Amino acid sequence: MTHYTAKYTKIPSGYMGQIVEWPEVVTEGRTLEDCRDMLKDALKEMVKAYRKQRKRIPLGGALLEQLAVAM
């Protein structure tokens, strides 16, 4: 099993989710839970499509860190 890093951003219509290691995997949901579920589904579908097309599937395991900066 490969683990991927999800990034969620609050937007006016709810939340946008994106896979850090695979930026093409992106979705939106009304709630964070909806967005998370749809992002997991989008990731599964993208893996299936890449396998079918014999494309290289990006590796997971990114490290995400928040950095603070004085403004």
Backbone bond lengths (Angstrom), bond angles and torsions (degrees), N, CA, C in turn:
res aa  C-N    CA-C-N  psi(-1)  N-CA   C-N-CA  omega(-1)  CA-C   N-CA-C  phi
1 M - - - 1.449 - - 1.523 108.71 -
2 T 1.311 116.32 134.93 1.459 122.25 177.84 1.520 109.04 -104.64
3 H 1.318 115.90 138.97 1.464 120.93 178.24 1.524 109.53 -105.33
4 Y 1.323 115.77 136.04 1.455 122.26 178.64 1.526 109.55 -117.15
5 T 1.316 115.21 158.45 1.455 121.99 -177.83 1.519 109.45 -101.70
6 A 1.334 116.68 122.47 1.460 122.08 179.54 1.525 109.80 -99.34
7 K 1.317 115.22 140.63 1.461 121.98 176.70 1.527 107.15 -120.22
8 Y 1.326 116.86 128.38 1.463 121.43 -179.07 1.523 109.78 -116.40
9 T 1.325 115.15 136.45 1.456 121.78 179.76 1.518 108.86 -126.64
10 K 1.314 116.77 131.07 1.470 121.31 176.22 1.521 108.18 -72.49
11 I 1.325 116.47 128.09 1.460 123.12 178.21 1.526 107.96 -128.06
12 P 1.339 118.80 165.62 1.469 120.43 -177.28 1.538 114.77 -54.64
13 S 1.328 117.39 -33.87 1.467 119.83 -177.86 1.529 113.27 -90.59
14 G 1.322 118.15 -0.20 1.466 121.32 -179.42 1.510 111.06 144.76
15 Y 1.347 115.68 -110.62 1.459 121.29 -178.65 1.521 110.63 -137.56
16 M 1.331 115.13 145.98 1.450 121.65 172.12 1.520 106.46 -111.35
17 G 1.334 117.02 133.86 1.453 121.92 177.72 1.510 110.10 -119.29
18 Q 1.329 115.48 143.65 1.456 120.69 -179.15 1.522 108.61 -145.72
19 I 1.325 116.14 144.75 1.456 121.47 175.31 1.532 107.68 -85.73
20 V 1.319 116.50 121.71 1.465 122.12 -175.34 1.527 111.21 -59.79
21 E 1.326 117.13 -46.76 1.458 121.14 -177.09 1.528 113.11 -75.93
22 W 1.321 117.13 -12.33 1.460 122.29 -174.48 1.530 107.60 -142.24
23 P 1.334 118.62 75.26 1.467 122.54 -172.02 1.528 115.56 -57.65
24 E 1.322 117.39 -20.08 1.472 119.67 178.07 1.522 112.04 -69.85
25 V 1.319 117.68 -17.90 1.466 121.43 178.37 1.523 107.53 -88.85
26 V 1.314 115.16 101.33 1.463 121.81 -175.35 1.520 109.21 -143.85
27 T 1.315 117.03 146.21 1.457 121.40 178.92 1.520 109.91 -156.56
28 E 1.319 115.85 173.57 1.462 121.88 177.52 1.519 109.40 -132.09
29 G 1.328 115.44 153.10 1.455 120.88 176.49 1.513 110.68 -148.58
30 R 1.313 116.23 155.17 1.463 121.32 -179.00 1.521 110.97 -65.57
31 T 1.334 116.11 -40.64 1.460 121.57 177.35 1.525 108.98 -118.33
32 L 1.317 116.22 166.05 1.460 120.07 177.66 1.526 110.46 -61.01
33 E 1.320 116.88 -39.84 1.469 120.42 179.13 1.518 111.43 -64.02
34 D 1.352 117.26 -43.20 1.468 120.97 176.83 1.520 110.52 -60.21
35 C 1.310 115.71 -45.70 1.458 121.08 -179.04 1.523 110.47 -62.11
36 R 1.314 117.29 -43.96 1.466 122.08 179.56 1.530 110.46 -60.76
37 D 1.328 116.99 -46.29 1.465 120.76 179.66 1.526 111.42 -62.20
38 M 1.334 116.32 -43.88 1.462 119.86 -178.95 1.524 111.31 -69.10
39 L 1.338 116.97 -33.36 1.457 120.13 178.50 1.529 110.67 -67.70
40 K 1.326 117.08 -41.13 1.469 120.58 176.44 1.522 110.20 -60.77
41 D 1.339 116.99 -43.19 1.454 121.13 179.57 1.528 110.78 -65.23
42 A 1.337 116.49 -43.09 1.470 120.24 178.73 1.521 110.87 -62.03
43 L 1.326 117.41 -39.11 1.462 121.36 178.61 1.526 110.89 -64.19
44 K 1.328 116.90 -45.32 1.467 120.62 178.33 1.527 111.12 -59.74
45 E 1.329 116.69 -43.48 1.464 121.03 -179.25 1.527 111.42 -66.63
46 M 1.336 116.90 -37.36 1.461 120.68 179.31 1.529 110.06 -67.10
47 V 1.327 117.17 -40.26 1.467 120.40 176.73 1.524 109.90 -60.49
48 K 1.330 116.72 -45.80 1.475 120.36 178.81 1.522 110.94 -59.01
49 A 1.333 116.74 -46.62 1.465 121.09 -178.58 1.530 111.42 -63.22
50 Y 1.336 117.16 -42.65 1.459 120.04 179.73 1.528 110.62 -65.49
51 R 1.318 117.10 -40.18 1.469 119.58 178.54 1.520 110.69 -63.38
52 K 1.317 116.42 -42.97 1.462 121.13 -179.88 1.527 111.01 -61.94
53 Q 1.334 115.78 -38.11 1.466 120.68 -179.50 1.536 112.69 -88.28
54 R 1.328 115.77 0.96 1.465 122.35 -179.27 1.525 112.38 57.72
55 K 1.314 115.40 37.40 1.464 121.41 175.61 1.522 109.31 -90.78
56 R 1.318 115.42 156.19 1.466 121.10 177.79 1.529 109.29 -73.15
57 I 1.322 116.05 126.14 1.464 121.84 179.33 1.526 107.88 -85.69
58 P 1.348 118.02 126.62 1.463 120.06 179.30 1.528 111.62 -58.05
59 L 1.318 115.44 144.89 1.455 121.50 178.05 1.520 109.82 -76.94
60 G 1.295 116.50 148.31 1.457 121.72 176.75 1.513 110.44 -93.90
61 G 1.328 115.24 -165.85 1.456 120.69 174.03 1.504 115.97 91.66
62 A 1.323 118.28 23.69 1.465 120.05 178.17 1.525 110.10 -68.04
63 L 1.295 115.22 155.98 1.455 121.60 174.89 1.515 107.15 -107.89
64 L 1.314 116.75 124.03 1.457 121.96 -178.96 1.515 108.19 -108.65
65 E 1.312 115.99 131.03 1.458 120.68 -177.20 1.519 109.28 -135.54
66 Q 1.319 116.78 137.70 1.458 120.74 174.52 1.518 108.99 -93.07
67 L 1.315 115.85 132.55 1.446 121.06 178.06 1.525 109.22 -114.67
68 A 1.314 117.22 136.30 1.463 121.59 179.12 1.524 109.48 -99.28
69 V 1.297 115.82 143.03 1.450 120.95 176.84 1.530 108.22 -140.84
70 A 1.324 116.98 136.06 1.456 121.06 178.22 1.519 109.57 -72.02
71 M 1.299 115.86 136.14 1.477 119.77 -178.83 1.506 109.32 -117.74
